[in-house]
Amino acid sequence: MAFLAVAAVLALPACSSTDVVRAPVEATIGQQLIDLKSAFNNGALSSREYDSQRRRLIDSVK
């Protein structure tokens, strides 16, 4: 009987989770501008797309 009690106690940590769940963090406007510039520099955006998205981000702060 004591063996079952010890086995049950030892098995408990295996049932728990130590994973930390974090809420998504929204990037700051500054970080978004840096990411946008990086995408433009890497050729993922045209200058027109870059200017449009940059203006949208800046206007969202006003």
DSSP file (Angstrom, degrees, kcal/mol; ACC not computed):
  #  RESIDUE AA STRUCTURE BP1 BP2  ACC     N-H-->O    O-->H-N    N-H-->O    O-->H-N    TCO  KAPPA ALPHA  PHI   PSI    X-CA   Y-CA   Z-CA
    1    1 A M     >        0   0    0      0, 0.0     4,-1.7     0, 0.0     5,-0.1   0.000 360.0 360.0 360.0 -43.5    0.0    0.0    0.0
    2    2 A A  H  >  +     0   0    0      1,-0.2     4,-2.4     2,-0.2     5,-0.2   0.865 360.0  58.3 -63.4 -35.2    2.8    2.4    0.9
    3    3 A F  H  > S+     0   0    0      1,-0.2     4,-2.7     2,-0.2    -1,-0.2   0.908 104.6  50.1 -60.3 -42.5    4.4    1.6   -2.4
    4    4 A L  H  > S+     0   0    0      2,-0.2     4,-2.3     1,-0.2    -1,-0.2   0.878 109.6  51.1 -64.3 -38.2    1.3    2.7   -4.3
    5    5 A A  H  X S+     0   0    0     -4,-1.7     4,-2.1     2,-0.2    -2,-0.2   0.922 112.6  45.5 -65.1 -44.0    1.3    6.0   -2.4
    6    6 A V  H  X S+     0   0    0     -4,-2.4     4,-2.4     1,-0.2    -2,-0.2   0.912 112.9  50.6 -65.4 -42.6    4.9    6.6   -3.2
    7    7 A A  H  X S+     0   0    0     -4,-2.7     4,-1.5     1,-0.2    -2,-0.2   0.888 110.0  50.3 -62.8 -39.2    4.4    5.7   -6.8
    8    8 A A  H  X S+     0   0    0     -4,-2.3     4,-1.0     2,-0.2    -1,-0.2   0.908 111.2  48.1 -66.1 -41.8    1.4    8.1   -7.1
    9    9 A V  H  < S+     0   0    0     -4,-2.1     3,-0.5     1,-0.2    -2,-0.2   0.897 111.9  49.5 -66.2 -40.3    3.4   11.0   -5.6
   10   10 A L  H  < S+     0   0    0     -4,-2.4     4,-0.4     1,-0.2    -1,-0.2   0.789 108.7  53.7 -69.6 -26.7    6.3   10.3   -7.9
   11   11 A A  H >X S+     0   0    0     -4,-1.5     4,-0.7    -5,-0.2     3,-0.6   0.703  89.6  79.4 -80.3 -20.1    4.0   10.2  -11.0
   12   12 A L  H >X S+     0   0    0     -4,-1.0     3,-1.6    -3,-0.5     4,-0.9   0.905  87.1  54.2 -58.9 -46.2    2.4   13.6  -10.2
   13   13 A P  H 34 S+     0   0    0      0, 0.0     3,-0.4     0, 0.0    -1,-0.2   0.827 102.0  60.3 -59.9 -27.8    5.2   15.8  -11.6
   14   14 A A  H <4 S+     0   0    0     -3,-0.6    -2,-0.2    -4,-0.4    -3,-0.1   0.749 102.9  52.5 -69.2 -22.0    5.0   13.9  -14.9
   15   15 A C  H << S+     0   0    0     -3,-1.6    -1,-0.2    -4,-0.7     2,-0.1   0.697  97.0  80.5 -86.3 -20.4    1.4   15.1  -15.2
   16   16 A S  S  < S-     0   0    0     -4,-0.9     2,-0.4    -3,-0.4     0, 0.0  -0.477  72.5-134.7 -89.0 160.1    2.1   18.7  -14.7
   17   17 A S        -     0   0    0     -2,-0.1    -2,-0.1     1,-0.1    -3,-0.0  -0.919  15.2-171.0-114.7 138.1    3.4   21.1  -17.4
   18   18 A T        +     0   0    0     -2,-0.4     2,-0.1     2,-0.1    -1,-0.1   0.317  48.5 124.8-105.2   5.6    6.2   23.6  -16.9
   19   19 A D        -     0   0    0      1,-0.1     2,-0.5     2,-0.0    -2,-0.1  -0.444  56.6-138.0 -67.2 136.3    5.6   25.2  -20.3
   20   20 A V        -     0   0    0     -2,-0.1     2,-0.6     2,-0.0    -2,-0.1  -0.854  10.8-152.2 -97.5 126.2    5.0   29.0  -20.0
   21   21 A V        -     0   0    0     -2,-0.5     2,-0.4     0, 0.0    -2,-0.0  -0.876  15.8-170.1-100.3 123.5    2.2   30.3  -22.2
   22   22 A R        -     0   0    0     -2,-0.6     3,-0.1     3,-0.0    -2,-0.0  -0.898  23.9-116.6-116.9 143.3    2.7   33.9  -23.1
   23   23 A A        -     0   0    0     -2,-0.4     2,-0.0     1,-0.1     0, 0.0  -0.466  46.3 -93.2 -70.2 145.9    0.3   36.3  -24.8
   24   24 A P        -     0   0    0      0, 0.0     2,-0.5     0, 0.0    -1,-0.1  -0.356  38.6-137.1 -60.9 139.3    1.5   37.5  -28.3
   25   25 A V        -     0   0    0     -3,-0.1     2,-0.3    -2,-0.0    -3,-0.0  -0.875  12.1-132.7-102.2 126.0    3.3   40.7  -28.0
   26   26 A E        -     0   0    0     -2,-0.5     2,-0.1     1,-0.1     0, 0.0  -0.608  27.0-115.1 -78.1 134.0    2.5   43.3  -30.7
   27   27 A A        -     0   0    0     -2,-0.3    -1,-0.1     1,-0.1     0, 0.0  -0.367  31.7-110.2 -66.8 144.8    5.6   44.9  -32.3
   28   28 A T     >  -     0   0    0      1,-0.1     4,-2.5    -2,-0.1     5,-0.2  -0.256  27.9-108.2 -68.2 163.6    6.1   48.5  -31.7
   29   29 A I  H  > S+     0   0    0      1,-0.2     4,-2.4     2,-0.2     5,-0.2   0.903 121.9  54.3 -59.7 -40.7    5.7   51.0  -34.5
   30   30 A G  H  > S+     0   0    0      1,-0.2     4,-2.1     2,-0.2    -1,-0.2   0.917 109.1  46.4 -59.8 -44.4    9.4   51.4  -34.5
   31   31 A Q  H  > S+     0   0    0      1,-0.2     4,-2.7     2,-0.2    -1,-0.2   0.887 111.1  52.6 -66.4 -38.2   10.0   47.7  -34.9
   32   32 A Q  H  X S+     0   0    0     -4,-2.5     4,-2.4     2,-0.2    -1,-0.2   0.886 109.2  49.8 -64.6 -37.7    7.4   47.5  -37.6
   33   33 A L  H  X S+     0   0    0     -4,-2.4     4,-2.5     2,-0.2    -2,-0.2   0.897 111.0  49.4 -66.8 -39.6    9.2   50.3  -39.5
   34   34 A I  H  X S+     0   0    0     -4,-2.1     4,-2.3     2,-0.2    -2,-0.2   0.929 112.8  47.0 -63.1 -45.1   12.5   48.5  -39.1
   35   35 A D  H  X S+     0   0    0     -4,-2.7     4,-2.3     2,-0.2    -2,-0.2   0.888 111.8  51.3 -63.6 -39.1   11.0   45.2  -40.4
   36   36 A L  H  X S+     0   0    0     -4,-2.4     4,-2.2     2,-0.2    -2,-0.2   0.922 110.3  48.3 -63.8 -44.9    9.4   47.1  -43.3
   37   37 A K  H  X S+     0   0    0     -4,-2.5     4,-2.9     1,-0.2    -2,-0.2   0.891 110.8  51.8 -63.0 -39.6   12.7   48.7  -44.3
   38   38 A S  H  X S+     0   0    0     -4,-2.3     4,-1.9     2,-0.2    -1,-0.2   0.915 109.0  49.8 -63.0 -43.3   14.4   45.3  -44.1
   39   39 A A  H  <>S+     0   0    0     -4,-2.3     5,-2.5     2,-0.2     6,-0.8   0.898 112.8  47.7 -62.5 -40.2   11.7   43.8  -46.3
   40   40 A F  H ><5S+     0   0    0     -4,-2.2     3,-1.6     4,-0.2    -2,-0.2   0.935 111.0  50.1 -65.1 -46.8   12.2   46.6  -48.8
   41   41 A N  H 3<5S+     0   0    0     -4,-2.9    -1,-0.2     1,-0.3    -2,-0.2   0.804 109.3  52.5 -63.2 -29.1   16.0   46.3  -48.7
   42   42 A N  T 3<5S-     0   0    0     -4,-1.9    -1,-0.3    -5,-0.2    -2,-0.2   0.412 119.5-109.9 -87.9   2.1   15.7   42.5  -49.3
   43   43 A G  T < 5S+     0   0    0     -3,-1.6    -3,-0.2    -4,-0.2    -2,-0.1   0.575  85.5 120.6  85.1   9.3   13.5   43.1  -52.4
   44   44 A A  S   <S+     0   0    0     -5,-2.5     2,-0.4    -6,-0.2    -4,-0.2   0.710  75.0  41.1 -78.5 -19.0   10.3   41.8  -50.9
   45   45 A L  S    S-     0   0    0     -6,-0.8    -2,-0.2    -5,-0.2     2,-0.1  -0.961  78.6-128.9-128.7 145.3    8.6   45.2  -51.4
   46   46 A S     >  -     0   0    0     -2,-0.4     4,-2.8     1,-0.1     5,-0.2  -0.416  36.6-105.7 -78.6 166.9    8.6   47.6  -54.2
   47   47 A S  H  > S+     0   0    0      1,-0.2     4,-2.7     2,-0.2     5,-0.2   0.866 123.6  53.0 -63.1 -34.0    9.3   51.3  -53.4
   48   48 A R  H  > S+     0   0    0      2,-0.2     4,-2.2     1,-0.2    -1,-0.2   0.928 111.2  44.9 -65.9 -44.9    5.6   52.0  -53.9
   49   49 A E  H  > S+     0   0    0      2,-0.2     4,-2.6     1,-0.2     5,-0.3   0.912 113.9  50.6 -63.8 -42.8    4.6   49.3  -51.5
   50   50 A Y  H  X S+     0   0    0     -4,-2.8     4,-2.7     1,-0.2     5,-0.2   0.949 111.8  46.3 -60.3 -50.3    7.2   50.4  -49.0
   51   51 A D  H  X S+     0   0    0     -4,-2.7     4,-2.4     1,-0.2    -1,-0.2   0.899 113.5  49.6 -60.4 -41.8    6.1   54.0  -49.1
   52   52 A S  H  X S+     0   0    0     -4,-2.2     4,-2.1     2,-0.2    -1,-0.2   0.934 114.8  42.5 -63.6 -47.6    2.4   53.1  -48.8
   53   53 A Q  H  X S+     0   0    0     -4,-2.6     4,-2.3     2,-0.2    -2,-0.2   0.869 113.5  52.9 -69.2 -36.3    3.0   50.8  -45.8
   54   54 A R  H  X S+     0   0    0     -4,-2.7     4,-2.4    -5,-0.3     5,-0.2   0.932 110.4  47.4 -63.1 -45.9    5.4   53.2  -44.2
   55   55 A R  H  X S+     0   0    0     -4,-2.4     4,-2.8    -5,-0.2    -2,-0.2   0.901 110.2  53.3 -62.5 -41.2    2.8   56.0  -44.4
   56   56 A R  H  X S+     0   0    0     -4,-2.1     4,-1.4     2,-0.2    -1,-0.2   0.916 110.7  46.7 -60.7 -44.0    0.1   53.7  -43.0
   57   57 A L  H  X S+     0   0    0     -4,-2.3     4,-0.5     2,-0.2    -2,-0.2   0.930 114.1  46.5 -64.6 -45.3    2.2   52.9  -40.0
   58   58 A I  H >X S+     0   0    0     -4,-2.4     3,-1.2     1,-0.2     4,-0.8   0.909 111.5  51.6 -65.0 -41.7    3.2   56.5  -39.3
   59   59 A D  H 3< S+     0   0    0     -4,-2.8     3,-0.3     1,-0.2    -1,-0.2   0.780  99.1  65.5 -66.0 -26.0   -0.4   57.7  -39.8
   60   60 A S  H 3< S+     0   0    0     -4,-1.4    -1,-0.2     1,-0.2    -2,-0.2   0.701  99.3  53.5 -70.1 -17.2   -1.6   55.1  -37.3
   61   61 A V  H <<        0   0    0     -3,-1.2    -1,-0.2    -4,-0.5    -2,-0.2   0.775 360.0 360.0 -85.2 -29.1    0.3   56.9  -34.5
   62   62 A K     <        0   0    0     -4,-0.8    -1,-0.2    -3,-0.3    -2,-0.1   0.483 360.0 360.0 -68.5 360.0   -1.3   60.3  -35.2
